[in-house]
Amino acid sequence: MKLRKLAAAALAALPAAALAQAPTLAATLSQSENLGTARFMAMGGAFTALGGDLSVLGQNPAGIGVYNRSDIGATMDIAINTFNSTAPNYSRDWKNTKVSCNNVAYVGSIRTTGSLRTFNWGVSYGRKASFNRISSGYQLGTPTSMTNYIAGFTDGVSSSDLDFSTGYNPYLDSNNDWLSILAYNSYMINGTRPGQYVGLQPSSALADADYVTKESGYVDEYNIDFGGNVQDVVYWGLGVGITDLSYSRNSYYSESIENGTIYNTATGGITTGNAGFDLYNDQYVSGTGWNLKFGVIVKPINELRLGFAIHTPTWYTLSHNFIASTSYSYYNPASDRQLHGNEDTDEAYFNSRLNAPWRFMVGVAGVVGTNAILSADYERVAYGDMTTSYASGWSGYQSATEVNNCIKDYYQASNIFRIGAEYRVTPQFSIRAGYSYKSSDTKSEALDGKYEVLTSGTDLSYSLNRDSQSFSVGLGYRYQLWYIDAAYVHTDRKSQYKAYTDYSGYVTPGADVKLSQKSIVISTGFRF
């Protein structure tokens, strides 16, 4: 129960956005997907040891050393998404279709003399991640209320510090949690004694909850890579990635309670009546970052390639802003009095830094006969090593120690496995298939509700990722300098959504969310 208080105290230099950079947000912004050219996606993205594809500029830069001629191409992706949310008393599907450009790239190749056979360079644009998720639920008879949770972490704060008065705005002039301020001024929590609060739901009542969160946005990456070929045995590469991030989160939460604990407008105390409130949150994050990539591919014999690559953290500088509002209605049947209205927070602005996780990958690829290629990759993404810091006046950025400790509590390294195959039916025509699997980045203790989960700003909702997998097939056609490739990719991603964190033994409203994505990917380009 005290975790949110500790984090707020640690970030009290700017209370308006004390929790703007929380562990759950850091994990969301650090995700990446298996996106690239149609050939790359058809083969499951298993190109760490293969190279020779425009996608490798964002994966293993040593892959451009495999080129012995220049290449330019572009990729379009049509993604048909179905989001299924399953909660007690509720199951619903949401659908949308997104069209995007996954990859535009150029690789130039110069033949040289001596041990360095070729020197290559490349530039690319690629979509690294798409924040496209809809989570929702409806639950009858929840055992606790969001207002009870807010009351718990507000205990100890004087009501005069939460209320408005002449010349005093608690959002700007205090170090208190903004959700506590909003809830107090919306009568979602009410004082019983100085510094003690109750929510709307007594132990004898049940609340019905309705909730939905929509996320959108993207991470785009621009890569500049250099690589070469040493005696047709060792291929090396290094690159720098520059990222552009935009993230939007809009959430809605509603409760209705019969025989709840409500504010008594006649006495200024509390009484019993019917309660209902709606809470809206809008959150936006934008920023830029950069990273470095290093890689090598070794071909000891013509039939075998071994690859290795490492990506440094992406060092982000982020700007946040969020705003929240409520509408509420409370009715006391005994006195026939009704209290209703709306409240809004100020708009919060906050700057932070995020170090996204290190990435390590190894791969092996082999040529079978004269027409077939098999490849396999393993990648490890160290989500537990993410760190954040926040802007602290003239002193620059200060480590968000409590948030970083929570990251280590909630998150673990994710293991990614990719396999791919290609068979050349004729010199011009190829068929392909692939599979990829990504393990959950979230520790089982967090998924099982053993931690109070810290969230961003005034939005208590969050998602924790489970595992995901993709199956893919594809075709390729070459005619002289021109090529065209197509892929079909089916992806299933699972996550756990919570309207607010489990606490004190209460299991709070939530849903199991599954994304089923069907992608049609088409690439075309020229090698010259």
N, C-alpha and C positions, 0 to 999 in steps of 0.2 A: 504493500500500500504506500510505502514511503518513497518508492523509486522515482516517481514523477517529481516529487518535492526536491529530491537530491539533485536531479538533473536541472531543474529550474534554478536552484541555488547556484549551481556551478556555472550557469550561463546568465547570471543576474545582471551582467554588464548591459544587456539589452533585453529586458524582460518581455518586450512586445513580441519578440520572436524567439523566446528562450528555447523552444523545442523545434525550431524551423528545420534543423538538420538532425533528424533522428535516425536510429539504426535502420528502421524499415525503409525510410526514404533513401538512405545510402545504398542499401541493397537493390532497391528498384532501379536507381539511376546507374548502377554498375553492371546491369545485365547486358548480355550480347547474344545475338542469334546467329544461326548458321546460314548467312545470306551471302550471295555472290552471283557469279555467272550461272547460266543454266547447266553447263557441264559440271561445275563445282557442286551445285546443289543436287544434281542427279546422282552424283557419286558420294553423297553423304558428307561432303566437305572434307573428305580424307585426302588432303593434298599436302600435308606437311613434308612428305618425302618425295612427292611427285613433281611439283612445280609446273612451269610451262602453262599457267593459266592466269588470267588477269586478276583473279581473286586473291592470289597469293601475296599481292602487295599489302593486304591487310592481315595475312596469316603468317606465312614464313617467307620473309623477303628473299631468302636464298633461292626461292623458286624462280625469280626472274633471271638468275644465272643460267638456268636451263635453256633459255631462249637463245637461238642463233639467228633470229630475224626479228624485225619490228612487228608490233601487234597493236591494233586499236579496236575497241569494241564497246558496246553498250548493252544493258540488260533491263528488261521490263518485267515486273512481277504483279500478277493479279491474285490477291489473297481473299478467299471467301471464308469468313470467320463465323463460327457458331460458339456462343458462350452458354454453357449450361450451369445454372446455379441450383443446387439441391440443399434445402434446409428443412427443418421440421415444419410440416404443414404447407410446404411450398416446393415447387420445381418449375423453372421457367427457362426458356431458350431466348437468347438475343442473337440477332444476326446482323452482320454488316460486311461490306466488300470494300477493300482498299486497293488502289492501283498506285504503284510507286516505281521509281527507277532505282534498282538495287546497286547498279555498278556502271560507272563510265571510267575507262582507263586507257592509258597508252604506255607501251613499253618500247623503248628504243634500244637497238643493239648495234655495237661496233665491233667488228673483228679486229683482233690485235695479233701481234707476233710474240713469240716467246712462250713462257709457261702460262701466261694469262691469255687464254684463247679468245675470250670475248669480254667486253666491259659493257654492262647494261644499266639503264636507268628507267625509272617508271614513275608516273603520277596517276593517281586514281581518286575517284569519289566512290564511297560505298556506304550503304545504310548498315549501321552496326546493330541497331535495335529499334523496335517499334513498341511504344507503350500503348498498347491497344487491348483494353480489358474492361469488361462490364461484370460487376459482381452485385448480387442482390439477394434478398430473402424476406420472408414474412414469418413471424413466429408468434403463436398464440400461447399465452400463459408463461412468459419468461419468469424465472425465479427471482430476478433482481432487475433493477432499473439503472440505466446510465446515470440518472441523477443521484442514485445512492453512491455510485462509484465516485462521482465528482464531489459529493459531500465529504466522502472519506478523505480525499487528498486536499480538501480545502480546510479541514479541521485545523485549528490553531491560528487562523487568520482573522483578524478583527473585521467585523462587518463594516466598520467605518472606512477601512482600507479598500473595500470592494464597491462601495456606493459612491455615486457622484455627489459633489457639493460645489459650492461657489469657488471657482478657481482651481478645482481638483478634478482631474480625469484619471481614474484608476488604471486605465490602459497605458497611459504615458507617464504617470507620476508615481507609480509603485512598481515593486518587483513581483507582483502576484501573477499567478497563472491566468491567462486571458480567459480560459474556459470557466474558471471559477468566477471571474467577474461577470461574464455573460450569463452564466447560470443563475447567479444571485440576483441580477437585475431582471431576469425573466421569471423569477419565482420558481425556478426548477429546484433550487435548494433554499432552505429557510433556516434561520438561526433558532436554536432552542435555548442555549445559554451562550454567554460571550465566548466567541471562538469555536463554537460547536454547531454543526449543521446536520440536517436530515434531508434526504431526498424525498421524492414523491411517493415511493412505494414502501408501505409498512410490510411487516412479515406476513400479515394476513391477506394481502392483496397480490394480484398477478397483473403483469403488464403485457399488452400486445405490442409487438415491435415490427416496424416496416423499414427497410433500409436498402439503399442502392448506391453504388459508387461507380463512376465512369472515369477511366484514365485514357489519356491520349498523348501523343507526342512522339519524339524520335531522338536517336543519336546518330548523327552523320559523321563520317570520318574521311578526311582528306590525307592521302599518303604520298610521301615522296621517298622513293627507294633507290638504292644503288646496289649492284651486285655484279658478280663475274664468275667465270668458268676457268678453273685452274687444271689444265691438262686433261679435261673431260673426266675428271675424277672427283674433284672437290668444287662445289658450287657454294658461294657465300653471298650474303646480303645483309644490309642494314637499312633501316628506314625510320622516319619520323612520322607520327600520325597526329593530325590536328583535328580535334573533335568539336562539333557544334551540337548542343543539347537543348531540347525544349520539352517540358513536361507539364501536363495539366491534369489536375485531379478535382473532380466535382462530386461531393457526397451529400446524401440526404439521409436523415435518420428521424423516425417518428415513433412516439409512444402514446398509448392511451391506457388509462388506469381508472378503474372504478374503486371507490372507497379509498382513495389515496390520501396522503398527508399533504394538505395544501395550505396556502397562506390565507389567514383569516383577515379579510379587509376591514372588519368591524373592530377587532381588538388589536391587530398587529401581531398576533401570535399565529398558531397553527390550528387547523381543524380538519375534519374529514369531508371529502368531496370527490368529484370526478375531475380528472386531470388529463390534459393532452398537450403535447408540444411537438414542434417540428424544428429540427436543427439543420441548417445548410452550411456547407463549407466549400469554399473555392480556393484552390491553392495552385500557384504557378511557379515554376522554376526554369531558369534559363542560364546558360553559361557556355564556356569554352574550356577546352583542356588540351593536353598534348601528352604523347608517350613516345617511347623508343622501342624499336624491335630489332632483334638480332637473330640470325639463323644460318644454318649450314646444312647442306645435303652432300652426302658422300656416296659415290657409285663405285664400290670396290670391283664389281664385275658388271657387265652390261645388263644382266638380268635382275640386278638388285640395287635398290636405293635406300639409304637410311637418312632420316631427317630429324633435325632438332631446331626448336625456336623458343625464344623467351621474349615476353613483352613486359616492360616495366609497368608500374601503375600508371593509369591515366590521371594526371594531376589537373583537377578541375578547379576553376574559380566560378562560383555560382551566385546568382541573385534570386532571392525568394520574395514572394509576396503572397499574403493570404488575407482572407476576410471571412467572417462568419456572421450568421444572423439566425434569429429564432422568431417563431410565432407561437403563441401560447394561449390556452383557454382553460380556466379553472372555474368550477361551479360548485357552490355549497348549497345542497338541497334544503338544509335546515333553515337557512336565512334567505334562500332564494337570491343569493348574490352571485354575480359572475364577474370574473376578472380576466381580461384578455388584452392582448397587445402584441407588439413587435419590438425587438431589440437588435442592434447591430454593433459589432465591434468596430474600432477604428481599422484602417487598412495597415497591415504590418509589412515592413520592408526589412530585409536582412541579407547580409552577405556571408558566405561561408566558403570553405574549401573542402574538397573531398579527394582523397587518394583512393581511386578504384583499385581492385586487387591485381597482384602479379598474375601472369599467365605463363604456364610452361607446357610445351607440347613436344612429343616425339612421334615419329612415324616410320613405317616401313612399307615399301612398294616393290612389287616384282613384276617382271614380264614373263608371261606364260606362253611358250611357243613364240609365234611371230605376230599374233593378233590380239592377245588378251593382256589386260593389266589388272592387278589386284593391289589394293592399298588398305592400310589400317593405321589409325591414329589413336593416341591417348593424350588427353589434355587435362591439366589440373589448374583450377582457378581458386585462388586462396581468399575466399570471401571473408573469412575470419580475420584477415589482416587489413581490412579497410580501416582508414582513419579519417576523422573529420576535425576541422577547426572552425572558429567563428571570428568574425570581425570584432575587434575590441578597441574602438576609438582610435586614438593616435598610436597605440602600441602595435598596430597591425593585426595579426591573427593569433588567436590563443587556442591551444588544444582543448577540445571538448572531451575532457577526461572521462566523465561519467558516461557519455554517449559511446565513446570508444570501448569502455569496459563492457557495455551492453552488447556491442557488436560481437565481441569475443564470446559473450554468453549465448547469443542467439544463433550465430552463424558458423559454418564450417566450410572446408574446401569442397568444391564440387568436382566430381570426376566425369569426364566426357569421353565417350568412345565413338569412333567413327570408322565405318568400313565402306569401301566403294569398289566397283568393278566396271570395266569397259571392254567391250568386244568389238573389234573392227570387222564387220561383215564383208565389206568391200573396201577398197582404198578410199572411197568417198563417204561411206555410210557406217555409223557406229551406233551400238545400243549400250545403255548404261543402267546401273542400279546402285542403290546405296542405303545405308541405315546409320542413324546416330542416336545416342542415348546420353542424357545428362541427369546425374543424380541430384537430389535435393541439396540446396545450399544452406538449409536450415536444420539446426540440431533438433533431435526428437524431443528434447525437454521443452523447447519453445513451441513446437507443434502440439505437444500434449498439454499445454497450458500451465506448465510448472513455473513460468516466469511471467511477471507483469510486463507487458510489452510496451515500450516507449514509442510514441507516435509524434507526428509533426504538427506544430501549431495547435489549433483548436479542433483538429480532426482526429478523433479517437479510432477511426477505422483503419485497418491495415490488411495486407495480404502476405502470406508466407508461402514460398514456392515449395512444391513437391517435385517429383521427377517429371521428365519430359522425354519424348522420343519422336523420331521422324522416319518415315519410309519414303523412298524416292525411286523414280525410274526416269529415263530420258533417251533422247535420240540426238544424233549429230550428223550433219552433212557438210562436206567440204567440196568446193568447186574452184579449182585454181587458187586464187588468193582469198576468196570469200568463204566465210563459214556461217552457218546458222545452227543453233542448238535449242532444244526445247526440253523442259523437265516438268514433271508432276510430282509435287511433294505433299505428303499428308503428315501433319504434325499434331500430336496430342500433348497438351501441357496441363498439369494439375496444380491447383493451389488451394490454400485454406484462407478463407476470408472471415474476418471478425469485425462486427460493428464497433466493439470496444473490447479491451483485454479481459480475459478471465482473471478473477481476483478473489481472494479470501475463500476459495473453494467453490465459487459460483462459476458455472459454465454459461457464458453470455451468448447473445444471438450471433449467429454466423452462418456460413454456407460452404459447401465444397464446390469449387468452381473448376470446370473443365473447358479448355479451349480446344476445339477441333478446327484446324486450319487446312484448307485445301488450296494449294498455290499452283498456278500455272506460270511458268517462267520461260521467257524467250530471250535469247541473246543472239547478236549478230556482230560481225566484225571482219577485219581484213588483216592478213599477215603478209608482210612485204619485205 
